[in-house]
Amino acid sequence: MQKKAFVILFVTMFLIMLGIGIIIPHLNYFAEEMGASPFQLGLLIALHPAVQFFFSPLCGRWSDRIGRRPVMLAGLIGNTMALLSFGFSRSLMHLFLARTFWGLAAASLLPTVHAYVADITDEKHRGQGMGLIGASVGLGFVCGPAIGAIFGDLHHWSFITAGIVSGLNTLFVLLFLSEPIDRNGASADQSNLSPLAMFTHPLLPLFLVTFVSSFAFAGIETIFPLFIKHRWGYGTREIAIIFVVAGLISVLIHGGAIGKLINRFGEFSLVLVGLLLTVVGLAILPQATGFLTVTAYFCLASIGNIIIRPTNTAWVSKRAETEQGTAIGLMNSHLSLGRVFGPITSGILYAGLEKSSVASEFLNRFLQASDPTQTDSAHLHLLQLAVSVFDLPYVPLAVGLLITTLLLVRPLLKIWES
């Protein structure tokens, strides 16, 4: 492992995610101030990964052909401009335009950073390298929301601050990061960039793991701020605390454990564990009774996602052998596709206050009509669970993820044994 380059990549990724962490407590509320409905909020969240879906393979290929450093610099410049544009937006349409440009910048950054890590690590240390980059992401999510909470209801200042951080990050990369010595170049064959390549690639089962995990967790993230606001009246401060806790857990897992776990148990086992933990977290999240339980359940689902991302990236990188940027770009497209449909699906399914009141009224009428002596606690608990399905999309997402996980076991095992 080239330690100097890796330290620079760690700091770079930390600063990228620090900026994102700063704006996370504000994005939903800023859009709401602009008049966004839950469905429009879902579209806004989905727009960023939608752009990544189309451009990630192309940017990954460019990084294979012309180099990691120039593609990263272009992405950082675009990231800076997009965040500043967000901060100065004064209408919902401006937010959509800035979000589009932000997605294009992310398409240049994420697959290129992971491809750079693959260039400077061997197979034995690949999982550790991806895990440490994941730790930088977690650290950014620890510090970012804590900084973002300072701005309170001044949501636009969080985006301006994040843009300044991104600008400083651009200068850092320009001054200190060089091109990797042993970069895997791209072949002349362009067939693996066709639209069908994403769905016919030999590593498709691994790409589908990325898709379903990102679909599920994006569904959690999109509605989560509205969920805790409507149910308990929580706001920016509580969101920041929850994300800081989740970020600390991410740092602990990525920074010290994930590489050792991959070497001991293998990618196949860890991917399945991550998927199942996400299923459990989704299923129990609607049953949270307050701040402590909602934080614990959210973090449980987060741990599943935390395990999957570096493990699956390392697995794809090992199987790709050459053209790391292209393979990771294709994987990132599936991640983006999940982050497109996850928020949209959650936005459609989320009932908000109106349907929640309908379900609650139904429950109240049922209880009033029933003889209390004939209604046992188990029956009431099952009814309340059914009501929670109306209130939140989390239970349907959990069922869908569980079914998909079971369907993926055999193809994943085939890749693992090959």
C-alpha positions as CSV (number, residue, x, y, z in Angstrom):
1,M,0.0,0.0,0.0
2,Q,1.3,3.5,-0.9
3,K,0.8,5.1,2.4
4,K,1.3,8.7,1.4
5,A,-1.2,8.5,-1.4
6,F,-3.6,6.7,0.9
7,V,-3.4,9.3,3.6
8,I,-4.2,12.0,1.0
9,L,-7.2,10.0,-0.3
10,F,-8.4,9.5,3.3
11,V,-8.3,13.3,4.0
12,T,-9.9,14.0,0.6
13,M,-12.8,11.6,1.1
14,F,-13.2,12.9,4.7
15,L,-13.6,16.5,3.4
16,I,-16.0,15.4,0.7
17,M,-18.2,13.6,3.3
18,L,-17.8,16.4,5.8
19,G,-19.4,18.8,3.4
20,I,-22.3,16.3,2.8
21,G,-22.6,15.7,6.5
22,I,-22.9,19.5,7.1
23,I,-25.9,19.7,4.8
24,I,-27.7,16.5,5.7
25,P,-29.6,17.9,8.7
26,H,-30.8,20.7,6.5
27,L,-31.6,19.3,3.0
28,N,-35.1,18.1,3.7
29,Y,-36.1,21.1,5.7
30,F,-34.6,23.5,3.2
31,A,-36.6,21.8,0.4
32,E,-39.8,22.0,2.6
33,E,-39.2,25.7,3.1
34,M,-39.2,26.0,-0.7
35,G,-42.6,24.3,-0.8
36,A,-41.6,20.7,-1.6
37,S,-44.1,18.0,-0.9
38,P,-43.0,14.6,0.3
39,F,-43.2,13.3,-3.3
40,Q,-41.2,16.3,-4.6
41,L,-38.7,15.8,-1.8
42,G,-38.3,12.2,-3.0
43,L,-37.7,13.3,-6.5
44,L,-35.1,15.9,-5.3
45,I,-33.2,13.3,-3.3
46,A,-33.4,10.8,-6.3
47,L,-32.1,13.3,-8.9
48,H,-28.6,13.3,-7.5
49,P,-28.1,9.5,-7.9
50,A,-30.1,9.5,-11.2
51,V,-27.4,11.6,-12.7
52,Q,-24.7,9.3,-11.2
53,F,-26.4,6.3,-12.7
54,F,-25.8,7.6,-16.2
55,F,-22.4,9.1,-15.7
56,S,-20.6,6.9,-13.2
57,P,-19.4,4.2,-15.7
58,L,-18.3,6.9,-18.1
59,C,-16.4,8.8,-15.4
60,G,-14.9,5.5,-14.3
61,R,-13.8,4.8,-17.8
62,W,-12.3,8.3,-18.1
63,S,-10.3,7.7,-15.0
64,D,-9.0,4.5,-16.5
65,R,-8.0,6.2,-19.7
66,I,-6.8,9.7,-18.8
67,G,-6.0,9.2,-15.1
68,R,-7.5,9.3,-11.6
69,R,-6.2,12.8,-10.6
70,P,-7.8,14.9,-13.4
71,V,-11.1,13.2,-13.0
72,M,-11.1,13.8,-9.3
73,L,-10.1,17.4,-9.7
74,A,-13.0,18.0,-12.2
75,G,-15.4,16.3,-9.7
76,L,-14.2,18.5,-6.8
77,I,-14.6,21.7,-8.8
78,G,-18.1,20.7,-9.8
79,N,-18.9,19.7,-6.2
80,T,-17.9,23.1,-5.0
81,M,-20.0,25.0,-7.6
82,A,-23.0,22.8,-6.9
83,L,-23.0,23.3,-3.2
84,L,-22.6,27.0,-3.5
85,S,-25.4,27.1,-6.0
86,F,-27.6,25.2,-3.5
87,G,-26.8,27.7,-0.8
88,F,-27.8,30.7,-3.0
89,S,-31.0,29.0,-4.4
90,R,-34.2,30.8,-3.8
91,S,-36.7,28.5,-5.4
92,L,-37.5,24.8,-5.7
93,M,-36.5,24.8,-9.4
94,H,-33.0,26.2,-8.4
95,L,-32.6,23.3,-6.0
96,F,-33.4,20.8,-8.7
97,L,-30.8,22.3,-11.0
98,A,-28.1,22.5,-8.4
99,R,-28.9,18.9,-7.3
100,T,-28.4,17.8,-11.0
101,F,-25.0,19.4,-11.2
102,W,-24.1,17.9,-7.8
103,G,-24.9,14.4,-9.1
104,L,-22.5,14.9,-12.1
105,A,-19.7,15.9,-9.7
106,A,-20.3,12.9,-7.5
107,A,-20.2,10.6,-10.5
108,S,-16.6,11.8,-11.1
109,L,-15.5,11.4,-7.5
110,L,-16.8,8.3,-5.9
111,P,-15.8,5.6,-8.4
112,T,-12.5,7.3,-9.0
113,V,-11.5,7.4,-5.4
114,H,-12.3,3.7,-4.9
115,A,-10.5,2.8,-8.2
116,Y,-7.4,4.8,-6.9
117,V,-7.5,2.7,-3.7
118,A,-7.7,-0.5,-5.8
119,D,-4.6,0.7,-7.7
120,I,-2.5,1.2,-4.6
121,T,-3.5,-2.0,-2.6
122,D,-3.0,-5.7,-3.2
123,E,-5.8,-8.2,-2.8
124,K,-4.8,-9.0,0.8
125,H,-5.1,-5.4,1.9
126,R,-7.9,-4.4,-0.5
127,G,-10.7,-4.9,2.1
128,Q,-8.7,-2.9,4.7
129,G,-8.1,-0.1,2.2
130,M,-11.8,0.1,1.3
131,G,-12.7,-0.1,5.0
132,L,-10.4,2.8,5.9
133,I,-11.9,4.9,3.1
134,G,-15.3,3.9,4.6
135,A,-14.0,5.1,8.0
136,S,-13.2,8.5,6.4
137,V,-16.8,8.6,5.2
138,G,-18.0,7.8,8.7
139,L,-15.8,10.4,10.3
140,G,-17.2,13.0,7.9
141,F,-20.7,12.0,9.0
142,V,-19.6,12.4,12.6
143,C,-18.2,15.9,12.3
144,G,-20.4,17.2,9.5
145,P,-23.9,17.0,11.2
146,A,-22.4,18.4,14.4
147,I,-21.2,21.4,12.4
148,G,-24.4,21.6,10.5
149,A,-26.5,21.7,13.7
150,I,-24.8,25.0,14.5
151,F,-26.7,26.8,11.7
152,G,-30.1,25.9,13.2
153,D,-32.8,27.2,10.8
154,L,-30.3,29.0,8.6
155,H,-30.3,26.2,6.2
156,H,-28.7,28.0,3.2
157,W,-25.6,28.7,5.2
158,S,-24.9,25.0,5.7
159,F,-24.6,24.6,1.9
160,I,-22.4,27.7,1.5
161,T,-20.1,26.4,4.3
162,A,-20.0,23.0,2.6
163,G,-19.0,24.6,-0.7
164,I,-16.1,26.4,1.0
165,V,-14.9,23.1,2.5
166,S,-15.1,21.6,-1.0
167,G,-13.1,24.4,-2.5
168,L,-10.3,23.9,0.1
169,N,-10.4,20.2,-0.7
170,T,-9.9,21.0,-4.4
171,L,-6.7,23.0,-3.5
172,F,-5.5,20.1,-1.3
173,V,-5.8,17.5,-4.1
174,L,-4.3,19.9,-6.6
175,L,-1.2,20.5,-4.5
176,F,-0.6,17.1,-2.9
177,L,-2.1,14.2,-4.9
178,S,-0.2,12.6,-7.8
179,E,-1.3,10.0,-10.3
180,P,-0.9,6.4,-9.0
181,I,2.2,4.7,-10.3
182,D,0.5,1.4,-11.2
183,R,-2.8,2.5,-12.6
184,N,-4.9,-0.1,-14.4
185,G,-5.6,1.3,-17.8
186,A,-8.7,0.7,-20.0
187,S,-8.9,-1.4,-23.0
188,A,-10.2,-0.2,-26.4
189,D,-13.4,-2.2,-26.0
190,Q,-16.3,0.1,-25.3
191,S,-18.9,-2.6,-25.1
192,N,-18.9,-2.7,-21.3
193,L,-20.2,0.9,-21.3
194,S,-23.4,0.1,-23.2
195,P,-26.6,0.3,-21.2
196,L,-27.0,-3.5,-21.4
197,A,-23.6,-3.9,-19.8
198,M,-24.9,-2.9,-16.4
199,F,-27.4,-5.9,-16.5
200,T,-25.3,-8.5,-18.4
201,H,-22.0,-8.1,-16.6
202,P,-20.5,-11.3,-15.0
203,L,-20.5,-9.5,-11.7
204,L,-24.2,-8.6,-11.9
205,P,-25.1,-10.3,-8.6
206,L,-22.6,-8.1,-6.8
207,F,-24.0,-5.1,-8.5
208,L,-27.5,-6.1,-7.4
209,V,-26.3,-6.3,-3.8
210,T,-25.3,-2.7,-4.2
211,F,-28.6,-1.8,-5.7
212,V,-30.9,-3.4,-3.2
213,S,-28.9,-2.2,-0.1
214,S,-28.8,1.4,-1.4
215,F,-32.5,1.2,-2.4
216,A,-33.5,0.1,1.1
217,F,-31.2,2.6,3.0
218,A,-32.1,5.5,0.7
219,G,-35.7,4.7,1.6
220,I,-34.8,5.0,5.3
221,E,-32.9,8.3,4.9
222,T,-35.4,10.1,2.7
223,I,-38.4,9.8,5.1
224,F,-36.5,9.7,8.4
225,P,-36.3,13.4,9.1
226,L,-40.1,13.8,8.3
227,F,-40.9,10.6,10.3
228,I,-39.2,11.9,13.5
229,K,-40.6,15.4,13.0
230,H,-44.2,14.2,12.6
231,R,-44.1,11.6,15.3
232,W,-42.1,13.3,18.1
233,G,-41.5,16.9,16.9
234,Y,-37.8,16.4,16.5
235,G,-35.7,18.6,14.2
236,T,-32.2,19.5,13.1
237,R,-30.6,19.0,16.5
238,E,-31.9,15.4,16.9
239,I,-31.1,14.5,13.3
240,A,-27.6,15.6,13.9
241,I,-27.1,13.6,17.0
242,I,-28.5,10.4,15.4
243,F,-26.2,10.8,12.4
244,V,-23.2,11.5,14.7
245,V,-23.9,8.2,16.5
246,A,-24.2,6.3,13.3
247,G,-21.0,8.0,12.0
248,L,-19.1,6.9,15.1
249,I,-20.2,3.3,14.6
250,S,-19.1,3.6,10.9
251,V,-15.7,4.8,11.9
252,L,-15.2,1.9,14.4
253,I,-16.3,-0.7,11.9
254,H,-14.5,0.6,8.9
255,G,-11.4,1.8,10.7
256,G,-10.5,-1.3,12.6
257,A,-12.8,-4.2,12.0
258,I,-13.9,-4.6,8.4
259,G,-10.6,-5.6,6.9
260,K,-10.0,-8.3,9.5
261,L,-13.6,-9.5,9.1
262,I,-13.2,-9.8,5.3
263,N,-10.0,-11.8,5.6
264,R,-11.5,-14.1,8.3
265,F,-15.1,-14.7,7.1
266,G,-14.9,-13.7,3.4
267,E,-17.0,-11.2,1.4
268,F,-19.9,-13.7,0.8
269,S,-20.7,-14.1,4.5
270,L,-20.3,-10.5,5.4
271,V,-22.6,-9.3,2.5
272,L,-25.4,-11.6,3.7
273,V,-25.0,-10.5,7.3
274,G,-25.1,-6.8,6.2
275,L,-28.3,-7.4,4.2
276,L,-30.0,-9.2,7.0
277,L,-29.1,-6.5,9.6
278,T,-30.7,-3.9,7.3
279,V,-33.8,-6.1,7.0
280,V,-34.1,-6.2,10.8
281,G,-33.5,-2.5,11.3
282,L,-36.1,-1.6,8.7
283,A,-38.7,-4.0,10.2
284,I,-38.4,-2.6,13.8
285,L,-37.9,1.1,13.1
286,P,-41.7,1.9,13.0
287,Q,-42.0,0.4,16.5
288,A,-39.6,3.0,18.0
289,T,-41.1,4.7,21.1
290,G,-38.7,7.6,21.5
291,F,-35.3,9.1,20.9
292,L,-33.2,6.2,22.3
293,T,-35.1,3.5,20.5
294,V,-35.3,5.3,17.2
295,T,-31.5,6.0,17.4
296,A,-30.8,2.4,18.2
297,Y,-33.0,1.0,15.4
298,F,-31.7,3.5,12.8
299,C,-28.1,2.6,13.8
300,L,-28.9,-1.2,13.4
301,A,-30.0,-0.6,9.8
302,S,-26.9,1.6,9.3
303,I,-24.6,-1.1,10.5
304,G,-25.9,-3.4,7.7
305,N,-25.2,-0.7,5.1
306,I,-21.8,0.0,6.7
307,I,-20.7,-3.6,6.3
308,I,-22.0,-4.0,2.8
309,R,-20.4,-1.0,1.0
310,P,-16.7,-1.7,1.6
311,T,-17.1,-5.4,1.5
312,N,-18.9,-5.5,-1.8
313,T,-16.5,-2.8,-3.3
314,A,-13.5,-5.0,-2.4
315,W,-15.2,-8.1,-3.8
316,V,-15.9,-6.3,-7.1
317,S,-12.4,-4.9,-7.3
318,K,-10.8,-8.3,-6.7
319,R,-12.9,-9.9,-9.4
320,A,-12.5,-7.1,-11.9
321,E,-8.6,-7.4,-11.9
322,T,-8.2,-4.8,-14.6
323,E,-10.2,-1.6,-15.5
324,Q,-10.9,-0.9,-11.8
325,G,-12.5,2.4,-12.6
326,T,-14.9,0.9,-15.1
327,A,-16.0,-1.9,-12.9
328,I,-16.5,0.3,-9.8
329,G,-18.2,2.8,-12.0
330,L,-20.7,0.2,-13.1
331,M,-21.2,-0.8,-9.4
332,N,-21.7,2.8,-8.5
333,S,-24.4,3.1,-11.2
334,H,-26.4,0.3,-9.5
335,L,-25.8,2.1,-6.2
336,S,-27.2,5.3,-7.8
337,L,-30.1,3.4,-9.3
338,G,-31.1,2.3,-5.8
339,R,-30.8,5.8,-4.5
340,V,-33.1,6.9,-7.3
341,F,-35.9,4.5,-6.8
342,G,-35.5,4.2,-3.0
343,P,-36.4,7.9,-2.2
344,I,-39.2,7.9,-4.9
345,T,-40.7,4.8,-3.5
346,S,-40.6,6.0,0.1
347,G,-42.0,9.4,-0.9
348,I,-45.0,7.7,-2.6
349,L,-45.5,5.2,0.3
350,Y,-45.0,7.7,3.1
351,A,-48.4,8.7,4.4
352,G,-47.4,11.7,6.4
353,L,-49.8,13.2,8.9
354,E,-53.0,12.9,6.9
355,K,-52.9,9.1,6.3
356,S,-51.4,8.6,9.7
357,S,-54.5,10.3,11.2
358,V,-56.7,8.1,9.1
359,A,-55.0,5.0,10.4
360,S,-55.0,6.3,13.9
361,E,-58.8,7.1,13.7
362,F,-59.4,3.6,12.4
363,L,-57.6,2.2,15.4
364,N,-59.5,4.4,17.8
365,R,-62.8,3.4,16.4
366,F,-61.9,-0.2,16.6
367,L,-61.0,0.1,20.2
368,Q,-64.1,2.0,21.0
369,A,-66.3,-0.6,19.3
370,S,-64.5,-3.5,20.9
371,D,-65.1,-4.9,24.3
372,P,-61.9,-4.2,26.3
373,T,-62.2,-7.5,28.1
374,Q,-62.2,-9.3,24.8
375,T,-59.3,-7.6,23.2
376,D,-56.0,-9.0,24.4
377,S,-52.6,-7.2,24.3
378,A,-51.3,-9.5,21.5
379,H,-54.2,-8.6,19.3
380,L,-53.8,-4.9,19.9
381,H,-50.0,-5.1,19.2
382,L,-50.7,-6.8,15.8
383,L,-53.2,-4.1,15.0
384,Q,-50.7,-1.3,15.9
385,L,-48.1,-3.0,13.7
386,A,-50.6,-3.0,10.8
387,V,-51.2,0.7,11.4
388,S,-47.5,1.4,11.3
389,V,-47.4,0.0,7.7
390,F,-49.8,2.9,6.8
391,D,-47.6,5.4,8.5
392,L,-44.2,4.3,7.1
393,P,-42.7,2.5,4.1
394,Y,-40.2,0.7,6.2
395,V,-42.0,-2.6,6.7
396,P,-42.7,-3.1,3.0
397,L,-39.1,-2.2,2.3
398,A,-37.9,-4.8,4.8
399,V,-40.1,-7.5,3.2
400,G,-38.9,-6.7,-0.3
401,L,-35.2,-6.7,0.8
402,L,-35.6,-10.0,2.6
403,I,-37.1,-11.7,-0.5
404,T,-34.4,-10.2,-2.7
405,T,-31.6,-11.3,-0.3
406,L,-32.9,-14.9,-0.5
407,L,-33.0,-14.8,-4.3
408,L,-29.4,-13.5,-4.4
409,V,-27.8,-16.2,-2.2
410,R,-27.3,-18.8,-4.9
411,P,-25.7,-16.5,-7.6
412,L,-23.5,-14.9,-4.9
413,L,-22.3,-18.3,-3.8
414,K,-21.5,-19.2,-7.4
415,I,-19.3,-16.1,-7.7
416,W,-17.7,-16.8,-4.3
417,E,-16.8,-20.4,-5.3
418,S,-15.6,-19.6,-8.8
